[in-house]
Amino acid sequence: MRSRRVGPSTFYRLIAENGTVSAALDALPELARASGAKDYAPCPAGVAEAELAAARAVGARMVTIGDASYPAQLAETADAPPLLWMLGDISALSRPMIALVGARNASSLGLRMARALAKELAEAGYVVVSGLARGIDTAAHTAACETGTIAVLASGVDVIYPAENARLGDDLLAKGLRLSEQPMGLVPQARHFPSRNRIISGMAQAVVVVEAAAKSGSLITARTALDQGREVVAVPGHPFDARASGCNMLVRDGATLVRNAADVIEALPAATPHPIEETAPELPLSSHPEPPQPDTTQPDATQAVPPPDTRSLRETAKLHSQILHRDILQRLGPTPLAEDQLIRDLSAPAAAVAPVLTDLELDGRIIRHPGGLVSRSA
């Protein structure tokens, strides 16, 4: 698996055609030459041995397909990883799983919905699976951390990306785990994420999408889930909010519309343990709001600014204002949100938020509504 040009499909074909791993390794150079590769050699044994040593150093466990601990749902997929590295409580793999994915630059409403869904699903006996990314993934893992959640990484299992989720990645190991098919120590690149997404959907009975743009990694996960025969359900959003366009497209095309965890469980193909009572849709206010996550799709307000030890008080105040501008616009969508809830979600002093809201209103970027509500202008 660590040899160049060997993916899951090639791995399984080589084993099927040659019978043993040794024979498959012997046949690999000739197969590579036939496909146009020159000077081909399999991965040196020393590289594999070094990876095994790195895994032992951090306490990671290798689980190969065919092992009793290998995720049963994932093993049924055509391109299941032949091996997975795992860190944490492996017993989480024995429970039913539901994937919850969505936007990195999620709105306040999206984050609250993700937390509510993950908490309710966890209470109903499900393990929440996600990708430890910013936004919706982070909210889902955080809400399900106490009962067990699984983070599927595009990096090595010993590398947490993004780095800001390092504490969450460690906290979830108590009752859940991190897993990856990638080599130990690997820092993820863009091409690794679609491959990671097939594992997220493959492990789960269903994939819940909360806030996804029309062209996003979450929709790739949804399409992969459909190819794998998994149920895909989606939380609808405001038609004017680009972050909800992918979810609205899924609902239009036949995905089950989700208001709460009961809707998710009802959409599953078979009876499942510990059903929860139907409840009215609600977005509970968290007493510990999640700190705002940076929006990687927008220019970083902290770029090209003086280092902290050389900034004047005026420059520092201006920088804080720019960051608040960005975070407020990221949290708001076309659906009105209570101003006091926005302040709680931002974890910022009301005295700092109020003048920024006024500036944004004067610039026409936000709209104030009766009852202390605000929304982002179209």
DALIN-V203008 format. One record per residue. N is the residue number from 1. RES is the residue in three letters. PSI is psi as a letter, one per 30 degrees, with the letter a starting at -180 (none if undefined). Layout:
n->N res->RES psi->PSI
n->N res->RES psi->PSI
This chain:
n->1 res->MET psi->f
n->2 res->ARG psi->g
n->3 res->SER psi->k
n->4 res->ARG psi->k
n->5 res->ARG psi->g
n->6 res->VAL psi->j
n->7 res->GLY psi->a
n->8 res->PRO psi->e
n->9 res->SER psi->e
n->10 res->THR psi->e
n->11 res->PHE psi->e
n->12 res->TYR psi->e
n->13 res->ARG psi->e
n->14 res->LEU psi->e
n->15 res->ILE psi->e
n->16 res->ALA psi->e
n->17 res->GLU psi->f
n->18 res->ASN psi->f
n->19 res->GLY psi->e
n->20 res->THR psi->l
n->21 res->VAL psi->e
n->22 res->SER psi->e
n->23 res->ALA psi->e
n->24 res->ALA psi->e
n->25 res->LEU psi->e
n->26 res->ASP psi->e
n->27 res->ALA psi->f
n->28 res->LEU psi->e
n->29 res->PRO psi->e
n->30 res->GLU psi->e
n->31 res->LEU psi->e
n->32 res->ALA psi->e
n->33 res->ARG psi->e
n->34 res->ALA psi->f
n->35 res->SER psi->g
n->36 res->GLY psi->f
n->37 res->ALA psi->k
n->38 res->LYS psi->k
n->39 res->ASP psi->h
n->40 res->TYR psi->k
n->41 res->ALA psi->k
n->42 res->PRO psi->l
n->43 res->CYS psi->k
n->44 res->PRO psi->k
n->45 res->ALA psi->e
n->46 res->GLY psi->e
n->47 res->VAL psi->e
n->48 res->ALA psi->e
n->49 res->GLU psi->e
n->50 res->ALA psi->e
n->51 res->GLU psi->e
n->52 res->LEU psi->e
n->53 res->ALA psi->e
n->54 res->ALA psi->e
n->55 res->ALA psi->e
n->56 res->ARG psi->e
n->57 res->ALA psi->e
n->58 res->VAL psi->f
n->59 res->GLY psi->g
n->60 res->ALA psi->k
n->61 res->ARG psi->k
n->62 res->MET psi->k
n->63 res->VAL psi->k
n->64 res->THR psi->l
n->65 res->ILE psi->k
n->66 res->GLY psi->f
n->67 res->ASP psi->l
n->68 res->ALA psi->f
n->69 res->SER psi->f
n->70 res->TYR psi->k
n->71 res->PRO psi->k
n->72 res->ALA psi->e
n->73 res->GLN psi->e
n->74 res->LEU psi->e
n->75 res->ALA psi->f
n->76 res->GLU psi->f
n->77 res->THR psi->l
n->78 res->ALA psi->e
n->79 res->ASP psi->h
n->80 res->ALA psi->k
n->81 res->PRO psi->k
n->82 res->PRO psi->f
n->83 res->LEU psi->k
n->84 res->LEU psi->k
n->85 res->TRP psi->k
n->86 res->MET psi->k
n->87 res->LEU psi->k
n->88 res->GLY psi->a
n->89 res->ASP psi->j
n->90 res->ILE psi->f
n->91 res->SER psi->f
n->92 res->ALA psi->f
n->93 res->LEU psi->f
n->94 res->SER psi->f
n->95 res->ARG psi->l
n->96 res->PRO psi->k
n->97 res->MET psi->k
n->98 res->ILE psi->k
n->99 res->ALA psi->k
n->100 res->LEU psi->j
n->101 res->VAL psi->l
n->102 res->GLY psi->a
n->103 res->ALA psi->k
n->104 res->ARG psi->e
n->105 res->ASN psi->h
n->106 res->ALA psi->l
n->107 res->SER psi->l
n->108 res->SER psi->e
n->109 res->LEU psi->e
n->110 res->GLY psi->e
n->111 res->LEU psi->e
n->112 res->ARG psi->e
n->113 res->MET psi->e
n->114 res->ALA psi->e
n->115 res->ARG psi->e
n->116 res->ALA psi->e
n->117 res->LEU psi->e
n->118 res->ALA psi->e
n->119 res->LYS psi->e
n->120 res->GLU psi->e
n->121 res->LEU psi->e
n->122 res->ALA psi->e
n->123 res->GLU psi->f
n->124 res->ALA psi->g
n->125 res->GLY psi->g
n->126 res->TYR psi->k
n->127 res->VAL psi->k
n->128 res->VAL psi->k
n->129 res->VAL psi->k
n->130 res->SER psi->a
n->131 res->GLY psi->g
n->132 res->LEU psi->g
n->133 res->ALA psi->l
n->134 res->ARG psi->l
n->135 res->GLY psi->b
n->136 res->ILE psi->e
n->137 res->ASP psi->e
n->138 res->THR psi->e
n->139 res->ALA psi->e
n->140 res->ALA psi->e
n->141 res->HIS psi->e
n->142 res->THR psi->e
n->143 res->ALA psi->f
n->144 res->ALA psi->g
n->145 res->CYS psi->e
n->146 res->GLU psi->f
n->147 res->THR psi->f
n->148 res->GLY psi->k
n->149 res->THR psi->l
n->150 res->ILE psi->k
n->151 res->ALA psi->j
n->152 res->VAL psi->k
n->153 res->LEU psi->k
n->154 res->ALA psi->f
n->155 res->SER psi->a
n->156 res->GLY psi->l
n->157 res->VAL psi->f
n->158 res->ASP psi->g
n->159 res->VAL psi->j
n->160 res->ILE psi->k
n->161 res->TYR psi->k
n->162 res->PRO psi->l
n->163 res->ALA psi->f
n->164 res->GLU psi->f
n->165 res->ASN psi->g
n->166 res->ALA psi->e
n->167 res->ARG psi->e
n->168 res->LEU psi->e
n->169 res->GLY psi->e
n->170 res->ASP psi->e
n->171 res->ASP psi->e
n->172 res->LEU psi->f
n->173 res->LEU psi->f
n->174 res->ALA psi->e
n->175 res->LYS psi->g
n->176 res->GLY psi->a
n->177 res->LEU psi->l
n->178 res->ARG psi->k
n->179 res->LEU psi->l
n->180 res->SER psi->l
n->181 res->GLU psi->f
n->182 res->GLN psi->l
n->183 res->PRO psi->l
n->184 res->MET psi->k
n->185 res->GLY psi->f
n->186 res->LEU psi->k
n->187 res->VAL psi->k
n->188 res->PRO psi->k
n->189 res->GLN psi->l
n->190 res->ALA psi->e
n->191 res->ARG psi->f
n->192 res->HIS psi->f
n->193 res->PHE psi->e
n->194 res->PRO psi->e
n->195 res->SER psi->e
n->196 res->ARG psi->e
n->197 res->ASN psi->e
n->198 res->ARG psi->f
n->199 res->ILE psi->e
n->200 res->ILE psi->e
n->201 res->SER psi->e
n->202 res->GLY psi->f
n->203 res->MET psi->f
n->204 res->ALA psi->l
n->205 res->GLN psi->f
n->206 res->ALA psi->l
n->207 res->VAL psi->k
n->208 res->VAL psi->k
n->209 res->VAL psi->k
n->210 res->VAL psi->j
n->211 res->GLU psi->j
n->212 res->ALA psi->k
n->213 res->ALA psi->l
n->214 res->ALA psi->e
n->215 res->LYS psi->j
n->216 res->SER psi->l
n->217 res->GLY psi->e
n->218 res->SER psi->e
n->219 res->LEU psi->e
n->220 res->ILE psi->e
n->221 res->THR psi->e
n->222 res->ALA psi->e
n->223 res->ARG psi->e
n->224 res->THR psi->e
n->225 res->ALA psi->e
n->226 res->LEU psi->e
n->227 res->ASP psi->e
n->228 res->GLN psi->f
n->229 res->GLY psi->g
n->230 res->ARG psi->l
n->231 res->GLU psi->k
n->232 res->VAL psi->k
n->233 res->VAL psi->l
n->234 res->ALA psi->k
n->235 res->VAL psi->j
n->236 res->PRO psi->l
n->237 res->GLY psi->l
n->238 res->HIS psi->k
n->239 res->PRO psi->f
n->240 res->PHE psi->f
n->241 res->ASP psi->j
n->242 res->ALA psi->f
n->243 res->ARG psi->f
n->244 res->ALA psi->f
n->245 res->SER psi->e
n->246 res->GLY psi->e
n->247 res->CYS psi->e
n->248 res->ASN psi->e
n->249 res->MET psi->e
n->250 res->LEU psi->e
n->251 res->VAL psi->e
n->252 res->ARG psi->e
n->253 res->ASP psi->g
n->254 res->GLY psi->f
n->255 res->ALA psi->k
n->256 res->THR psi->k
n->257 res->LEU psi->k
n->258 res->VAL psi->k
n->259 res->ARG psi->f
n->260 res->ASN psi->l
n->261 res->ALA psi->e
n->262 res->ALA psi->e
n->263 res->ASP psi->e
n->264 res->VAL psi->e
n->265 res->ILE psi->e
n->266 res->GLU psi->f
n->267 res->ALA psi->f
n->268 res->LEU psi->k
n->269 res->PRO psi->f
n->270 res->ALA psi->l
n->271 res->ALA psi->k
n->272 res->THR psi->l
n->273 res->PRO psi->l
n->274 res->HIS psi->h
n->275 res->PRO psi->k
n->276 res->ILE psi->l
n->277 res->GLU psi->k
n->278 res->GLU psi->k
n->279 res->THR psi->l
n->280 res->ALA psi->k
n->281 res->PRO psi->k
n->282 res->GLU psi->l
n->283 res->LEU psi->i
n->284 res->PRO psi->k
n->285 res->LEU psi->k
n->286 res->SER psi->k
n->287 res->SER psi->f
n->288 res->HIS psi->i
n->289 res->PRO psi->k
n->290 res->GLU psi->k
n->291 res->PRO psi->k
n->292 res->PRO psi->k
n->293 res->GLN psi->k
n->294 res->PRO psi->k
n->295 res->ASP psi->j
n->296 res->THR psi->f
n->297 res->THR psi->f
n->298 res->GLN psi->l
n->299 res->PRO psi->k
n->300 res->ASP psi->j
n->301 res->ALA psi->f
n->302 res->THR psi->f
n->303 res->GLN psi->l
n->304 res->ALA psi->h
n->305 res->VAL psi->l
n->306 res->PRO psi->k
n->307 res->PRO psi->l
n->308 res->PRO psi->e
n->309 res->ASP psi->f
n->310 res->THR psi->f
n->311 res->ARG psi->k
n->312 res->SER psi->l
n->313 res->LEU psi->e
n->314 res->ARG psi->e
n->315 res->GLU psi->e
n->316 res->THR psi->e
n->317 res->ALA psi->e
n->318 res->LYS psi->e
n->319 res->LEU psi->e
n->320 res->HIS psi->e
n->321 res->SER psi->e
n->322 res->GLN psi->e
n->323 res->ILE psi->e
n->324 res->LEU psi->e
n->325 res->HIS psi->e
n->326 res->ARG psi->e
n->327 res->ASP psi->e
n->328 res->ILE psi->e
n->329 res->LEU psi->e
n->330 res->GLN psi->e
n->331 res->ARG psi->f
n->332 res->LEU psi->l
n->333 res->GLY psi->a
n->334 res->PRO psi->f
n->335 res->THR psi->k
n->336 res->PRO psi->k
n->337 res->LEU psi->k
n->338 res->ALA psi->k
n->339 res->GLU psi->e
n->340 res->ASP psi->e
n->341 res->GLN psi->e
n->342 res->LEU psi->e
n->343 res->ILE psi->e
n->344 res->ARG psi->e
n->345 res->ASP psi->e
n->346 res->LEU psi->f
n->347 res->SER psi->h
n->348 res->ALA psi->l
n->349 res->PRO psi->k
n->350 res->ALA psi->e
n->351 res->ALA psi->f
n->352 res->ALA psi->e
n->353 res->VAL psi->e
n->354 res->ALA psi->e
n->355 res->PRO psi->e
n->356 res->VAL psi->e
n->357 res->LEU psi->e
n->358 res->THR psi->e
n->359 res->ASP psi->e
n->360 res->LEU psi->e
n->361 res->GLU psi->e
n->362 res->LEU psi->e
n->363 res->ASP psi->f
n->364 res->GLY psi->g
n->365 res->ARG psi->f
n->366 res->ILE psi->l
n->367 res->ILE psi->k
n->368 res->ARG psi->k
n->369 res->HIS psi->l
n->370 res->PRO psi->l
n->371 res->GLY psi->g
n->372 res->GLY psi->g
n->373 res->LEU psi->k
n->374 res->VAL psi->l
n->375 res->SER psi->l
n->376 res->ARG psi->k
n->377 res->SER psi->l
n->378 res->ALA psi->none
